[in-house]
Amino acid sequence: MLAKLNAIETVVLNGCRVVLRTVCCHFRSESPRAMATTRSSILSFALMAVCAALTGCGAAGGAGSLKTFQDCDVCPPMVEIAPGSFLMGAEGGEEGRPEGPVHRVSITRPFALASTETTLAAFRLFVSDSGYEPAEECRTLVDGSWQNSERHSWREPGATIEYDDDSPVVCVSWRDAVAYTEWLSRRSGVAYRLPSEAEWEYAARGGSNGIFFWGDDAADGCRFANLYDRSAAPSLGFRWDEAPCSDGYVTLAPVGALAPNPFGLYDMLGNVWEWTADCYIAPYPEVADPQRPITSDSKSCERRSVRGGGWITRPDRQRLTFRGRDPEQRRMSYFGFRVARSL
């Protein structure tokens, strides 16, 4: 447990006050008996003690410690992420999907990440204002099976999918996501982009070094992540195992419907897989600047890194270190994105 506390302090550096206050106050509502049942809950006791000593976390809570801003009327709320370092990746992985080597990454410059995934309403405004038109196609559930359908798109991903203005937009490719960031940059006057894969994992961890940002037990995840679980399994009946908990959603959840991670970011795990700026290269290559996109040796990038899992995803693929890898033109009813920008 001491090692975890030390890791959190190392990861957060100047931002440790924000993270510890947030975690502290998040767990204050738990009963002492419930908190003693899991390793992550035991860690929360220690974090509460540190919070009390360092910040006097009380009734005011930790949310006010988060630095948030909005650049323009059509821009998403952004959360400032302080510099720090962390251990990225994991040893092993599925066959053909290495998640290592484990390596220390230093985030040397602050950046900002949208507090939620990009919504359908925001993407619709982009299409209307810019004239950009994504392809009318999507891999989605049609009559109970996964199909590449030209009848479905970001506008309508399928009758099975719960989809409203405050849902994360889906059926968008990496190229569609980049086009959105370029439009947002023009509207706001500041440069928006997709996060690098290293920035994504650093932000998703929120100072944690567990399997998930809430700890090591997938059963605790339904408070934080919309994943394939007991809410979804009776209706969807996928062949893989569900999480042993219920988040209340069968398919998509509205953005921000569940609890955030310690950095104040919602749905970093679950809801939709999120495109990153990086080419997918495995094992991880050595890079001089983890905040710049990793590119391939060739002129083209065969696949892009996609992170975080989605509403269809089994628990072991919701892990912070699991790496998706898909062609940048692919559109699926469980793929979306969130935007970043440098500070």
ZAMARGU-4260 file (C-alpha; in steps of 0.2 Angstrom, whole numbers, plus 5000, padded with zeros to 4 digits):
<rodrens>
0) 5000/5000/5000 | 5014/5012/5004 | 5021/5009/4986 | 5005/5014/4979 | 5004/5030/4989
5) 5022/5034/4983 | 5018/5030/4965 | 5003/5042/4966 | 5014/5056/4973 | 5027/5053/4960
10) 5014/5053/4946 | 5005/5068/4951 | 5019/5079/4956 | 5013/5097/4957 | 4995/5091/4954
15) 4995/5079/4969 | 4985/5091/4979 | 4971/5091/4966 | 4971/5072/4964 | 4972/5068/4983
20) 4958/5080/4987 | 4947/5073/4974 | 4949/5055/4979 | 4947/5059/4997 | 4931/5067/4995
25) 4925/5054/4983 | 4926/5041/4996 | 4919/5050/5011 | 4902/5044/5007 | 4907/5026/5009
30) 4903/5017/5025 | 4918/5010/5035 | 4912/4992/5033 | 4911/4994/5014 | 4927/5002/5012
35) 4936/4988/5021 | 4930/4975/5008 | 4942/4978/4994 | 4960/4983/4992 | 4955/4999/4983
40) 4944/5003/4997 | 4959/5000/5009 | 4969/5012/4999 | 4955/5025/5001 | 4957/5025/5019
45) 4975/5030/5017 | 4971/5043/5005 | 4958/5050/5017 | 4972/5052/5030 | 4984/5060/5017
50) 4970/5072/5012 | 4966/5077/5029 | 4984/5081/5033 | 4988/5090/5016 | 4972/5099/5011
55) 4960/5098/5026 | 4947/5091/5014 | 4930/5094/5021 | 4912/5098/5017 | 4918/5109/5002
60) 4924/5094/4993 | 4938/5092/4980 | 4929/5096/4964 | 4933/5114/4966 | 4952/5110/4965
65) 4950/5105/4947 | 4955/5118/4935 | 4942/5118/4921 | 4939/5130/4907 | 4929/5132/4890
70) 4937/5141/4876 | 4921/5146/4866 | 4902/5143/4866 | 4904/5127/4855 | 4919/5121/4864
75) 4918/5107/4877 | 4922/5109/4895 | 4941/5105/4897 | 4951/5099/4912 | 4969/5105/4915
80) 4981/5090/4917 | 4997/5094/4927 | 5014/5087/4922 | 5020/5071/4930 | 5027/5054/4926
85) 5020/5036/4927 | 5024/5019/4922 | 5015/5015/4905 | 5010/4998/4899 | 5010/4981/4906
90) 5020/4965/4903 | 5012/4952/4892 | 4995/4955/4884 | 4984/4944/4872 | 4993/4935/4859
95) 4998/4947/4845 | 4994/4962/4856 | 5008/4966/4868 | 5005/4979/4880 | 5024/4983/4885
100) 5037/4985/4888 | 5033/4994/4904 | 5042/5010/4903 | 5042/5027/4913 | 5034/5041/4904
105) 5037/5059/4909 | 5023/5072/4904 | 5033/5088/4905 | 5020/5100/4899 | 5003/5103/4905
110) 4989/5099/4893 | 4970/5099/4894 | 4958/5085/4890 | 4939/5086/4887 | 4930/5081/4903
115) 4918/5070/4892 | 4918/5061/4876 | 4912/5071/4861 | 4893/5071/4860 | 4881/5068/4846
120) 4875/5086/4848 | 4892/5093/4846 | 4896/5082/4831 | 4880/5087/4823 | 4884/5105/4825
125) 4901/5102/4817 | 4894/5094/4802 | 4881/5107/4800 | 4893/5122/4802 | 4908/5115/4792
130) 4899/5106/4778 | 4910/5090/4782 | 4900/5074/4779 | 4907/5058/4786 | 4903/5042/4776
135) 4886/5034/4778 | 4893/5017/4785 | 4895/5009/4802 | 4899/4992/4809 | 4885/4989/4821
140) 4872/4977/4827 | 4859/4973/4814 | 4845/4960/4818 | 4856/4953/4832 | 4872/4951/4823
145) 4887/4963/4819 | 4887/4969/4801 | 4895/4982/4791 | 4880/4992/4786 | 4878/5007/4774
150) 4861/5010/4782 | 4868/5015/4798 | 4880/5030/4802 | 4884/5042/4816 | 4866/5049/4813
155) 4858/5033/4817 | 4869/5018/4823 | 4855/5006/4824 | 4839/5003/4833 | 4848/4993/4847
160) 4858/5007/4852 | 4852/5020/4864 | 4857/5036/4856 | 4852/5054/4860 | 4860/5072/4859
165) 4870/5069/4875 | 4876/5051/4870 | 4894/5050/4864 | 4895/5051/4845 | 4899/5034/4837
170) 4902/5027/4820 | 4916/5040/4817 | 4933/5036/4810 | 4949/5043/4816 | 4949/5055/4801
175) 4932/5061/4806 | 4938/5065/4823 | 4953/5074/4816 | 4941/5084/4805 | 4931/5089/4821
180) 4947/5095/4830 | 4952/5106/4815 | 4935/5114/4814 | 4935/5117/4833 | 4952/5125/4831
185) 4945/5137/4818 | 4930/5141/4829 | 4940/5144/4845 | 4956/5151/4838 | 4966/5138/4848
190) 4974/5122/4842 | 4963/5107/4847 | 4969/5089/4843 | 4967/5071/4848 | 4978/5066/4864
195) 4993/5056/4861 | 4992/5038/4868 | 5004/5042/4882 | 4993/5057/4887 | 4978/5047/4886
200) 4984/5033/4898 | 4992/5046/4910 | 4975/5055/4911 | 4965/5039/4912 | 4975/5033/4927
205) 4972/5049/4936 | 4986/5045/4948 | 4982/5027/4950 | 4994/5012/4947 | 4980/4999/4948
210) 4973/4988/4934 | 4959/5001/4933 | 4959/5018/4939 | 4947/5013/4953 | 4958/4999/4959
215) 4960/4980/4954 | 4943/4973/4955 | 4932/4974/4939 | 4916/4972/4950 | 4919/4989/4957
220) 4919/4997/4940 | 4900/5000/4937 | 4901/5016/4947 | 4913/5023/4935 | 4912/5014/4918
225) 4898/5009/4906 | 4904/4992/4901 | 4897/4975/4896 | 4889/4969/4913 | 4874/4962/4921
230) 4863/4977/4914 | 4868/4972/4896 | 4871/4953/4896 | 4852/4948/4896 | 4848/4959/4881
235) 4864/4957/4871 | 4870/4940/4875 | 4888/4942/4869 | 4899/4926/4870 | 4911/4934/4882
240) 4910/4936/4901 | 4901/4951/4908 | 4907/4961/4923 | 4899/4955/4939 | 4890/4972/4942
245) 4877/4983/4934 | 4880/5001/4928 | 4861/5003/4923 | 4864/5004/4904 | 4862/4991/4890
250) 4871/5000/4877 | 4877/5019/4877 | 4876/5030/4892 | 4874/5049/4892 | 4892/5056/4894
255) 4896/5060/4912 | 4882/5049/4919 | 4894/5039/4930 | 4907/5044/4942 | 4923/5053/4936
260) 4941/5047/4938 | 4952/5056/4951 | 4957/5069/4937 | 4938/5074/4935 | 4937/5065/4918
265) 4921/5055/4914 | 4921/5039/4904 | 4939/5036/4902 | 4935/5018/4903 | 4919/5012/4895
270) 4905/5019/4885 | 4915/5021/4869 | 4933/5017/4863 | 4943/5033/4860 | 4954/5037/4845
275) 4971/5043/4850 | 4983/5053/4838 | 4996/5039/4838 | 5000/5026/4825 | 4998/5009/4833
280) 5016/5002/4835 | 5020/4987/4846 | 5030/4984/4856 | 5030/5002/4862 | 5045/5011/4853
285) 5056/5023/4861 | 5050/5041/4859 | 5059/5058/4863 | 5042/5067/4866 | 5027/5056/4872
290) 5016/5071/4870 | 5018/5071/4851 | 5010/5058/4841 | 5019/5042/4837 | 5021/5040/4818
295) 5026/5025/4808 | 5042/5023/4797 | 5031/5023/4782 | 5021/5037/4774 | 5005/5029/4779
300) 4999/5023/4796 | 4990/5006/4795 | 4982/5007/4811 | 4978/5020/4825 | 4978/5016/4844
305) 4961/5016/4852 | 4959/5016/4870 | 4948/5014/4885 | 4935/5000/4880 | 4917/5003/4877
310) 4899/4997/4881 | 4902/4981/4872 | 4919/4977/4881 | 4922/4963/4893 | 4932/4968/4909
315) 4949/4962/4904 | 4949/4974/4889 | 4944/4988/4900 | 4961/4988/4908 | 4971/5004/4908
320) 4985/4996/4898 | 4974/4987/4884 | 4978/4994/4867 | 4965/4994/4853 | 4972/4995/4835
325) 4961/4999/4820 | 4962/5007/4803 | 4959/5025/4804 | 4945/5024/4792 | 4935/5012/4802
330) 4918/5017/4809 | 4910/5007/4823 | 4895/5009/4835 | 4907/5008/4850 | 4920/5020/4843
335) 4921/5039/4848 | 4933/5051/4854 | 4937/5066/4865 | 4948/5081/4861 | 4964/5088/4869
340) 4974/5103/4868 | 4991/5109/4873 | 4993/5123/4886
</rodrens>
